[in-house]
């Protein structure tokens, strides 16, 4: 069974949005001033040498407009080689491959994909899928790459209605730019006193 890891660049106030996506988000690529070679290497290591992607349609459309056309790099080469599992109602319009559309029962399809042999699955962006994954216990790990900024507006990682869950910190790395990369393992339902 392969693991499903959620990886997000996130502000201190929980925003994961990086572009307007047709909306009125005022900040573009807010994490760029904090990126360093050491941070890049840590993100590459967290993704792993080989992985598959789980993406919502909007994230797929954004990424497919950039990664296959961008210059070769370790990240670009790995993303382009990954099989992309896309939650979409329009699989016939997918072009950036290799890809597979996820059917209408997202939860069961993701369970099936996780049970198959293959590399770990990475979900990045795709905030709509995040709550579904957490609600159904499908995420094995959450990696939050926290930038030292408050944005005040934008799509948040934890949407209203995300179920209460417990996580166990398994790794943390701090970088001189102020970024902190925390890796959590899913630990089941919330335990409270």
PyMOL commands that set and color helices and strands:
alter all, ss='L'
color gray80, all
select helices_A, chain A and resi 32-34+37-47+57-64+74-81+91-93+106-115+127-135
alter helices_A, ss='H'
color red, helices_A
select strands_A, chain A and resi 4-11+52-56+84-87+99-102+121-124+141-147+165-174+180-189
alter strands_A, ss='S'
color yellow, strands_A
deselect
rebuild
show_as cartoon
